Amino acid sequence: MPIPTIICVDDELFLLRSLAETLKRKFGEHYAVEIAETAEIALEIIAELQAEQIDIPLIISDQIMPDMKGVDLLIQVYQASPKTLQILLTGKASVEDVGKAVNSAKLYRYISKPWEEEDLILTVKEALRRYYQDKKLAEQNQALHRLNTDLEQKVIERTAELEKAKQAAEMAHQAKSNFFSFMSHELKTPLNSILGFSQLLAADKTLQEEQYKNIKIINRSGEQLLTLINDILAISRLEAGLMTLNERQFDLHRLLNFIKEMLEVKATEKELKLILEWSSNLPQYIQADDLKLRHILLHLVSNAIYLTETGTITLRVFENQVKNQPIDESISLHFEVEDTGLGINSNCIERILFNPFKSTLNSDLTEKIDLNWSISHEFIRLMGGELIAHPGVGQGSVFTFEINVKAYTKADHTVPEFTLTASDQAGIVLSPELLHSEKLCAQSLAMMPGSWIKQLSQSAAQCSDRQIQSLIERIPPEYSTLAQTLKQLVEDFRFDVILELTDPYVYK
């Protein structure tokens, strides 16, 4: 292994050899000592040592030399070998020269001539220690830099892998959403015929009782399949983050009465009592997503009826009291559905709400749970609340949630009032925002051309949702309510209603 070399430079040969002997005697075991009588020779020695990759920890140079001042030599040495430490020997160097050496050559020390041997040895010893300390620190910094570079590269690679995995997951998620959308449409296409023709056949007065019952079974099974398809599609939209709130001002009291009126028949059939309770300070008009709220309450109450054999189902709504609450400001509403049914095992609540395809309840309830649990839960979350379930007092279950809404002291552009019809009781409800304040009737089509109405009738008779949709697109913008209502009828497969509307024009 090459031995590190100390270079001594002085034009006075006697002093040069004396300096070299002193250094060899003290440091010769671990260092070689080279001498140069001129600056030119010193630079040649440095070039040769560097070519052989030998360390040059220290150079000691006289200041006054005939060919080049010591300070100028050290500046060139610094430029050629910046890590080499320099000691200047001088008896006549000016302050200006010393300052130049410090600033331009990073001079380590200067020693006055004639030097004290002990001072020289201590200075050289400290310089060598400093050199290797700096070298070790530089190596550590290089190692740390390499480590940081490697780490940064790994972070870049891992980030790229994560981004690739994220893109793959998003593509898979999008593929799943596209699959659900495609399959729901493909399943609805034959379902159009099943529901449409079953409704047309059911309207035939010449049917025998047994035939009528069979047709109703077909219709009911088709509606159940339609509900399942829509539920799966809704979950897909929720998972994809495509579901948004459609908030507006509406009459909360009317909505609660609608829930009670719609489900009271079902409760009465099971000899159950359906109770609606709300606090005296409950605002009548609020701003929220009334369609999602209606879906949530319909599911919770109808599910409570389904799981209860005897007793009561209670829907409670009240405002959480806040002192000095300003008028027409955001308030917190508490909704609660309590039943006296079988009750739900608390260990299964999380599986009900978070795993719509793996719901596992008490053994008696295994087949009584549908996807609406997760849909309702996600709707509540979308509205800023959380669905909480816990056992009732004595028996049964209580489901609660709270949402923040804006309350109003009077109506201001509330959605049109809607009424409960026979079709509602059958389980098909037209969205209230699609119903005009006047009931849809044959006269509602009077503004459309006769040929258009005839095509609408023919498309409804064929249960063709695509043809009807193309006809709806031809309705002028000023009759958007009619277009939206017809679209809702198609989505609900109420082709029989469309035929009734067109009959006076087709068969007059």
Phi and psi in degrees as a GROMACS rama.xvg file:
@    title "Ramachandran Plot"
@    xaxis  label "Phi"
@    yaxis  label "Psi"
@TYPE xy
-57.2432  140.573  PRO-2
-88.674  133.211  ILE-3
-57.8663  146.768  PRO-4
-121.709  135.84  THR-5
-102.271  132.052  ILE-6
-107.845  132.481  ILE-7
-116.2  133.285  CYS-8
-129.498  126.395  VAL-9
-166.134  137.582  ASP-10
-80.1307  -13.0221  ASP-11
-91.9179  106.344  GLU-12
-58.9239  -37.9791  LEU-13
-62.7567  -48.7151  PHE-14
-64.2475  -36.6051  LEU-15
-63.271  -46.4838  LEU-16
-67.0109  -36.3789  ARG-17
-62.8484  -42.5693  SER-18
-63.8182  -43.615  LEU-19
-64.6755  -42.0441  ALA-20
-63.5421  -41.6794  GLU-21
-59.894  -44.3534  THR-22
-68.9967  -40.5398  LEU-23
-63.8198  -40.4843  LYS-24
-62.3824  -35.8612  ARG-25
-93.299  -36.402  LYS-26
-122.708  4.52189  PHE-27
-62.4225  -22.0509  GLY-28
-66.1039  -30.9229  GLU-29
-117.771  -10.2366  HIS-30
-135.076  145.694  TYR-31
-91.1027  149.975  ALA-32
-122.365  120.306  VAL-33
-109.25  143.439  GLU-34
-118.068  149.122  ILE-35
-142.175  130.159  ALA-36
-85.0368  -13.4723  GLU-37
-136.4  162.365  THR-38
-64.6833  -36.3552  ALA-39
-62.4558  -43.6358  GLU-40
-63.4493  -40.3624  ILE-41
-60.2427  -42.6676  ALA-42
-67.319  -35.3607  LEU-43
-65.5465  -41.5684  GLU-44
-61.4826  -43.0889  ILE-45
-61.2225  -42.9307  ILE-46
-62.0364  -42.5225  ALA-47
-65.2048  -44.6711  GLU-48
-63.0152  -40.462  LEU-49
-65.551  -37.8638  GLN-50
-62.1708  -34.5229  ALA-51
-88.8281  4.52953  GLU-52
58.1533  45.6355  GLN-53
-102.914  134.117  ILE-54
-65.3236  141.169  ASP-55
-122.515  85.41  ILE-56
-70.6462  -26.2472  PRO-57
-152.757  140.49  LEU-58
-128.185  132.475  ILE-59
-116.415  120.332  ILE-60
-129.333  142.681  SER-61
-73.0114  154.196  ASP-62
-84.6777  -48.7643  GLN-63
-92.4102  107.371  ILE-64
-136.974  150.475  MET-65
-66.7396  -38.5536  PRO-66
-86.7686  -29.815  ASP-67
-162.258  137.343  MET-68
-64.6628  151.668  LYS-69
-59.9421  -38.4984  GLY-70
-64.2947  -37.4563  VAL-71
-69.3911  -35.8109  ASP-72
-62.8548  -46.777  LEU-73
-63.7657  -31.7193  LEU-74
-64.2854  -42.467  ILE-75
-68.3931  -36.933  GLN-76
-61.9249  -42.1966  VAL-77
-62.162  -38.4709  TYR-78
-68.6963  -35.0107  GLN-79
-83.1529  -36.0343  ALA-80
-141.366  80.1707  SER-81
-63.6122  -19.9084  PRO-82
-84.9556  -14.8725  LYS-83
-70.4526  129.672  THR-84
-83.7063  149.476  LEU-85
-122.075  138.275  GLN-86
-123.186  128.258  ILE-87
-102.463  125.321  LEU-88
-96.5908  122.923  LEU-89
-154.517  146.791  THR-90
-120.924  -14.2948  GLY-91
-129.056  8.03556  LYS-92
-66.243  138.099  ALA-93
-80.4353  163.526  SER-94
-61.489  -35.2036  VAL-95
-63.4103  -43.1914  GLU-96
-66.0342  -42.4941  ASP-97
-62.6958  -42.8264  VAL-98
-63.1008  -37.2633  GLY-99
-64.1281  -41.4528  LYS-100
-64.925  -40.6478  ALA-101
-64.8394  -45.7716  VAL-102
-76.5776  -37.6137  ASN-103
-100.676  -20.9335  SER-104
-122.154  3.71735  ALA-105
54.1942  47.6066  LYS-106
-52.9361  129.455  LEU-107
-80.8877  -51.6639  TYR-108
-150.634  161.263  ARG-109
-131.23  144.171  TYR-110
-122.665  131.25  ILE-111
-76.0728  144.369  SER-112
-89.3882  146.142  LYS-113
-69.9233  144.76  PRO-114
-86.7123  156.887  TRP-115
-90.5296  128.885  GLU-116
-58.1122  -42.939  GLU-117
-63.1428  -41.1295  GLU-118
-65.7846  -40.1518  ASP-119
-61.7253  -48.5148  LEU-120
-63.1134  -43.2747  ILE-121
-63.4092  -40.3336  LEU-122
-65.4307  -43.703  THR-123
-65.402  -43.0494  VAL-124
-58.8261  -44.999  LYS-125
-66.7982  -36.563  GLU-126
-64.0326  -43.3359  ALA-127
-64.2421  -41.5352  LEU-128
-61.264  -42.1736  ARG-129
-63.8852  -40.0086  ARG-130
-60.0786  -48.9697  TYR-131
-73.8402  -27.6668  TYR-132
-65.9581  -44.6436  GLN-133
-64.9231  -38.4913  ASP-134
-64.1095  -43.2623  LYS-135
-63.9064  -41.9943  LYS-136
-63.6285  -39.4062  LEU-137
-64.116  -41.5889  ALA-138
-63.9914  -40.6442  GLU-139
-63.9678  -40.6902  GLN-140
-63.7955  -40.038  ASN-141
-64.1567  -42.3677  GLN-142
-63.188  -41.8723  ALA-143
-64.3899  -39.6696  LEU-144
-62.6848  -44.1006  HIS-145
-61.9711  -41.1936  ARG-146
-63.1038  -43.8555  LEU-147
-63.5523  -39.7371  ASN-148
-63.3551  -45.2101  THR-149
-62.1149  -42.114  ASP-150
-64.7868  -42.7196  LEU-151
-62.3504  -39.2627  GLU-152
-65.4776  -41.37  GLN-153
-64.6613  -38.7996  LYS-154
-63.6164  -42.2806  VAL-155
-61.9476  -45.0407  ILE-156
-65.1378  -43.7504  GLU-157
-65.5235  -39.5311  ARG-158
-61.9958  -41.191  THR-159
-63.9592  -39.9217  ALA-160
-64.5341  -43.3002  GLU-161
-65.1968  -40.112  LEU-162
-63.9352  -40.0032  GLU-163
-65.1048  -42.4757  LYS-164
-65.3074  -38.237  ALA-165
-63.4498  -44.3208  LYS-166
-63.1776  -39.5174  GLN-167
-64.1528  -41.9002  ALA-168
-64.9547  -41.597  ALA-169
-65.0163  -39.1064  GLU-170
-65.1874  -41.3183  MET-171
-64.7875  -41.3586  ALA-172
-64.2437  -42.7188  HIS-173
-65.61  -38.8376  GLN-174
-62.7468  -39.7201  ALA-175
-65.0891  -43.5933  LYS-176
-62.6426  -42.9274  SER-177
-63.6521  -37.7971  ASN-178
-63.8769  -45.6849  PHE-179
-60.5186  -44.2899  PHE-180
-63.036  -44.855  SER-181
-64.8399  -47.1402  PHE-182
-66.9914  -37.5109  MET-183
-62.7869  -40.0163  SER-184
-68.1998  -42.8764  HIS-185
-65.1134  -34.9037  GLU-186
-73.2149  -34.0634  LEU-187
-70.0761  -27.6916  LYS-188
-60.3322  -53.0342  THR-189
-70.5906  -24.9362  PRO-190
-67.8382  -27.7104  LEU-191
-54.3157  -48.0668  ASN-192
-66.8206  -43.6324  SER-193
-60.1854  -52.2872  ILE-194
-71.5075  -44.0239  LEU-195
-61.8812  -50.4456  GLY-196
-71.3549  -31.5623  PHE-197
-65.5783  -36.1642  SER-198
-69.2276  -39.3273  GLN-199
-65.8323  -41.9309  LEU-200
-66.7872  -36.9211  LEU-201
-64.6426  -24.7643  ALA-202
-81.5257  -5.85639  ALA-203
-73.6964  117.628  ASP-204
-73.615  -12.7289  LYS-205
-88.738  -0.352039  THR-206
-67.1162  144  LEU-207
-77.9272  160.813  GLN-208
-58.9366  -41.5712  GLU-209
-66.1519  -39.9526  GLU-210
-64.0946  -40.9196  GLN-211
-62.501  -42.0461  TYR-212
-62.9375  -42.3333  LYS-213
-64.3342  -40.273  ASN-214
-64.8178  -39.8499  ILE-215
-63.8724  -34.7826  LYS-216
-64.5312  -43.1452  ILE-217
-60.5924  -45.9928  ILE-218
-63.6261  -43.2597  ASN-219
-65.8773  -40.4994  ARG-220
-65.4873  -38.9968  SER-221
-63.8307  -40.9623  GLY-222
-65.6873  -36.8946  GLU-223
-65.4626  -40.2209  GLN-224
-64.8098  -39.902  LEU-225
-62.0279  -42.412  LEU-226
-61.0575  -43.2046  THR-227
-63.3927  -42.7396  LEU-228
-61.7323  -46.5061  ILE-229
-64.3319  -36.6271  ASN-230
-65.1155  -44.8139  ASP-231
-62.9324  -41.2512  ILE-232
-65.0477  -38.5184  LEU-233
-64.5146  -41.8573  ALA-234
-64.0109  -39.8186  ILE-235
-60.9444  -42.8245  SER-236
-66.6624  -37.2425  ARG-237
-66.4586  -43.9625  LEU-238
-64.3704  -33.8851  GLU-239
-81.5274  -3.86668  ALA-240
72.3879  23.0403  GLY-241
-91.113  -11.6228  LEU-242
-82.7126  129.969  MET-243
-128.925  164.733  THR-244
-84.7002  142.034  LEU-245
-120.847  79.7903  ASN-246
-83.0077  144.578  GLU-247
-163.007  170.206  ARG-248
-84.7047  134.804  GLN-249
-151.637  170.462  PHE-250
-88.3959  106.346  ASP-251
-67.0518  -39.7925  LEU-252
-59.7106  -42.4531  HIS-253
-65.9187  -39.8312  ARG-254
-61.9726  -42.8054  LEU-255
-65.3444  -40.6655  LEU-256
-64.8477  -36.239  ASN-257
-61.9127  -44.2494  PHE-258
-58.7103  -45.5659  ILE-259
-64.6878  -46.9403  LYS-260
-64.5096  -38.3525  GLU-261
-68.6221  -37.9462  MET-262
-100.417  -6.24565  LEU-263
-65.181  -35.8813  GLU-264
-62.4336  -44.4541  VAL-265
-62.6589  -39.4372  LYS-266
-67.1932  -41.306  ALA-267
-63.5463  -37.4574  THR-268
-59.688  -30.1228  GLU-269
-97.1673  9.92803  LYS-270
59.3695  39.2646  GLU-271
-106.891  155.583  LEU-272
-105.427  121.776  LYS-273
-100.535  119.114  LEU-274
-114.212  134.334  ILE-275
-114.706  121.472  LEU-276
-126.169  134.837  GLU-277
-142.796  152.904  TRP-278
-72.9954  157.39  SER-279
-65.4971  -25.1086  SER-280
-94.3517  9.42488  ASN-281
-65.8053  121.838  LEU-282
-64.4181  144.478  PRO-283
-80.5435  -36.0249  GLN-284
-115.363  126.018  TYR-285
-134.408  165.622  ILE-286
-114.316  118.118  GLN-287
-166.479  -177.485  ALA-288
-86.7597  95.8955  ASP-289
-67.1002  -31.6977  ASP-290
-67.5392  -43.6695  LEU-291
-70.1174  -37.7768  LYS-292
-63.1822  -40.4595  LEU-293
-65.1123  -40.8004  ARG-294
-60.7206  -44.7118  HIS-295
-61.2877  -50.2516  ILE-296
-67.1312  -39.0555  LEU-297
-60.5784  -42.4632  LEU-298
-67.8527  -47.9434  HIS-299
-62.1459  -43.18  LEU-300
-72.1114  -45.3598  VAL-301
-64.6628  -35.5538  SER-302
-66.945  -39.2396  ASN-303
-62.1549  -40.5708  ALA-304
-63.3801  -41.8619  ILE-305
-63.8924  -35.9468  TYR-306
-92.4073  1.64643  LEU-307
-112.59  130.907  THR-308
-98.8694  -36.7187  GLU-309
-141.74  151.495  THR-310
112.323  -138.772  GLY-311
-135.474  156.661  THR-312
-123.602  128.234  ILE-313
-122.424  127.28  THR-314
-105.266  115.498  LEU-315
-114.763  140.619  ARG-316
-139.759  130.288  VAL-317
-152.736  160.208  PHE-318
-89.5642  131.183  GLU-319
-68.7662  121.922  ASN-320
-69.8355  129.472  GLN-321
-128.179  125.562  VAL-322
-63.843  142.673  LYS-323
55.6879  38.0443  ASN-324
-71.5411  120.996  GLN-325
-65.7689  154.406  PRO-326
-73.2194  148.319  ILE-327
56.6801  42.0526  ASP-328
-123.777  173.337  GLU-329
-66.7795  134.58  SER-330
-131.152  165.744  ILE-331
-106.251  124.255  SER-332
-106.185  137.02  LEU-333
-107.816  124.122  HIS-334
-113.175  139.702  PHE-335
-145.722  130.381  GLU-336
-122.311  116.859  VAL-337
-118.008  136.488  GLU-338
-131.009  167.917  ASP-339
-113.032  33.971  THR-340
-85.0294  -150.514  GLY-341
-70.6553  -22.9281  LEU-342
83.9748  162.006  GLY-343
-122.162  131.385  ILE-344
-61.2212  124.154  ASN-345
-60.625  -26.5684  SER-346
-69.4443  -15.3065  ASN-347
-100.438  -6.81071  CYS-348
-58.4149  -46.0886  ILE-349
-63.3342  -38.0838  GLU-350
-68.2104  -32.46  ARG-351
-64.0201  -47.1991  ILE-352
-82.6526  -30.3451  LEU-353
-110.066  -14.1274  PHE-354
-126.624  80.8054  ASN-355
-61.7294  -23.8753  PRO-356
-97.6079  -1.46427  PHE-357
-133.003  36.7758  LYS-358
-69.3009  130.13  SER-359
-134.633  113.272  THR-360
-111.624  -163.205  LEU-361
-56.0974  150.893  ASN-362
-56.2689  -32.3699  SER-363
-72.1345  -16.8617  ASP-364
-110.001  2.44316  LEU-365
-54.0628  -39.643  THR-366
-95.3122  10.4689  GLU-367
-110.372  13.1037  LYS-368
-112.044  136.62  ILE-369
-123.714  -178.917  ASP-370
-69.0896  -12.9733  LEU-371
-63.0086  -21.3904  ASN-372
-59.4264  -53.1468  TRP-373
-67.8221  -38.0329  SER-374
-62.1958  -48.5148  ILE-375
-61.4833  -42.2593  SER-376
-61.1816  -44.6437  HIS-377
-68.3486  -34.9257  GLU-378
-60.5479  -44.3301  PHE-379
-62.9834  -42.7682  ILE-380
-61.9341  -40.6415  ARG-381
-61.529  -31.074  LEU-382
-88.3781  3.10247  MET-383
93.8515  12.8089  GLY-384
-115.953  -170.53  GLY-385
-146.112  129.11  GLU-386
-80.4268  124.823  LEU-387
-122.343  132.972  ILE-388
-121.502  139.471  ALA-389
-153.839  159.185  HIS-390
-62.3959  147.345  PRO-391
-78.3793  178.057  GLY-392
-76.7789  112.486  VAL-393
90.1049  -59.6503  GLY-394
-157.677  176.29  GLN-395
81.1104  -167.27  GLY-396
-138.691  157.749  SER-397
-130.399  124.157  VAL-398
-112.087  128.763  PHE-399
-131.924  154.391  THR-400
-158.015  156.549  PHE-401
-129.264  138.957  GLU-402
-135.358  152.154  ILE-403
-94.4412  130.185  ASN-404
-134.314  166.335  VAL-405
-100.755  127.024  LYS-406
-99.786  149.541  ALA-407
-128.196  147.982  TYR-408
-82.8031  -17.485  THR-409
-150.374  163.305  LYS-410
-72.4809  145.191  ALA-411
-150.857  96.8452  ASP-412
61.0777  48.189  HIS-413
-73.695  162.378  THR-414
-68.6537  152.216  VAL-415
-58.781  148.553  PRO-416
-69.8184  144.113  GLU-417
-129.092  156.782  PHE-418
-118.336  158.445  THR-419
-84.7538  122.951  LEU-420
-116.136  176.683  THR-421
-61.3917  -35.6278  ALA-422
-66.1666  -32.3168  SER-423
-62.6396  -44.7656  ASP-424
-65.2141  -26.9501  GLN-425
-77.249  -7.27004  ALA-426
104.725  0.797887  GLY-427
-110.192  116.563  ILE-428
-118.8  124.776  VAL-429
-76.2184  133.094  LEU-430
-57.4554  132.261  SER-431
-60.3207  -30.7476  PRO-432
-72.2796  -13.1025  GLU-433
-95.1633  -6.65917  LEU-434
-96.4084  133.95  LEU-435
-77.8058  160.997  HIS-436
-62.5573  -27.6665  SER-437
-96.0223  144.58  GLU-438
-65.343  138.231  LYS-439
-64.3461  129.532  LEU-440
-144.031  -179.431  CYS-441
-58.904  -36.1087  ALA-442
-63.1975  -18.0269  GLN-443
-66.1037  -18.1537  SER-444
-96.5825  1.64905  LEU-445
-61.8366  -26.5472  ALA-446
-79.2726  -8.18778  MET-447
-94.3413  150.432  MET-448
-61.5543  151.372  PRO-449
-60.74  -38.4483  GLY-450
-64.2309  -36.8331  SER-451
-64.4709  -43.7687  TRP-452
-64.6433  -38.9771  ILE-453
-63.746  -42.7324  LYS-454
-63.2327  -38.3985  GLN-455
-61.4872  -42.7553  LEU-456
-63.4599  -44.22  SER-457
-64.8907  -40.591  GLN-458
-65.8524  -38.8409  SER-459
-66.9384  -38.2043  ALA-460
-64.0961  -30.049  ALA-461
-90.1908  -1.41965  GLN-462
55.2084  41.4779  CYS-463
-98.6299  102.205  SER-464
-69.0934  -32.6031  ASP-465
-65.546  -44.6811  ARG-466
-64.8966  -41.3439  GLN-467
-65.0125  -38.6067  ILE-468
-62.518  -40.8935  GLN-469
-65.2968  -33.1825  SER-470
-71.2298  -38.5988  LEU-471
-61.5703  -36.4335  ILE-472
-64.345  -17.657  GLU-473
-88.9133  -2.88401  ARG-474
-73.1836  130.874  ILE-475
-58.5932  149.732  PRO-476
-57.3848  -31.1084  PRO-477
-68.5032  -12.4069  GLU-478
-111.805  41.7363  TYR-479
-62.7632  -31.4078  SER-480
-61.8041  -43.0756  THR-481
-61.8209  -45.2629  LEU-482
-60.4341  -43.7559  ALA-483
-67.6035  -38.4257  GLN-484
-67.6586  -43.4707  THR-485
-63.0943  -39.0535  LEU-486
-62.2734  -39.9361  LYS-487
-65.6704  -39.0039  GLN-488
-62.0024  -40.2106  LEU-489
-65.7046  -44.182  VAL-490
-63.2137  -29.7191  GLU-491
-91.1085  5.06218  ASP-492
58.5323  34.7665  PHE-493
-93.4883  59.5838  ARG-494
-66.354  -26.2966  PHE-495
-64.3759  -37.3521  ASP-496
-66.5059  -41.0444  VAL-497
-63.2478  -38.7547  ILE-498
-64.4435  -39.249  LEU-499
-62.8582  -37.9423  GLU-500
-67.6508  -35.3145  LEU-501
-89.431  -17.3106  THR-502
-52.1912  -47.6428  ASP-503
-59.6622  -25.4256  PRO-504
-89.4065  -33.0057  TYR-505
-81.2067  -35.9624  VAL-506
-114.048  24.1236  TYR-507
